[in-house]
Amino acid sequence: MNLALTESALVEVRKFIEGESVGTEGGLRVRVVPGGCSGFQYGMNIEEAPQETDEVVETAGLRVFVDMFSAQYLENVQIDYVSGVMGSGFTFSNPNASGGCGCGTSFSA
């Protein structure tokens, strides 16, 4: 699976992981769930270990956990962290999305 995080996203995720003290098995879960204004939405959280059926992607020493349902929507996605006058947060660049909305966390496929 090809899932990329920019350097700024890696820095921010590592801060969260350090704050959670999840140990060497821990990592970032990236998922897609039904919902949002366009049909699907992204979710991220820190977990202590992957689930048995997860795909584990390692990027720059960071472990990323992706479940089988989400994997089909996350292929070739790039996650970035942006900061600006209007706020800061993670953004997703998804070449598989056929549409989206202004919130940046909802898409259609």
NORDAMO-V430637 format. One line per field, one symbol per residue. ss: DSSP state (H for helix, E for strand, C for the rest). psi: psi as a letter, one per 30 degrees, with the letter a starting at -180 (. if undefined). burial: # if it has 24 or more other ideal C-beta (glycine too) atoms within 12 Angstrom, else .. A space follows every 50 residues. Layout:
ss: ???
psi: ???
burial: ???
This chain:
ss: CCEEECHHHHHHHHHHHHHHCCCCCCEEEEEEEECCCCCEEEEEEEECCC CCCCEEEEECCEEEEECHHHHHHHCCEEEEEEEECCEEEEEEECCCCCEE CCCCCEEEC
psi: kjkkkleeeeeeeeeeeeffhfafflakkklklkalfgelllkklklfll leglkjkkjhgkkkkkleeeeffgkgkkklkkkaegallklkjjffkfla lfffgkll.
burial: ..###...##.###.##....#...#######...#...#####.##... ...####.#..######..##.##..#####........###.#.##..# ...####.#
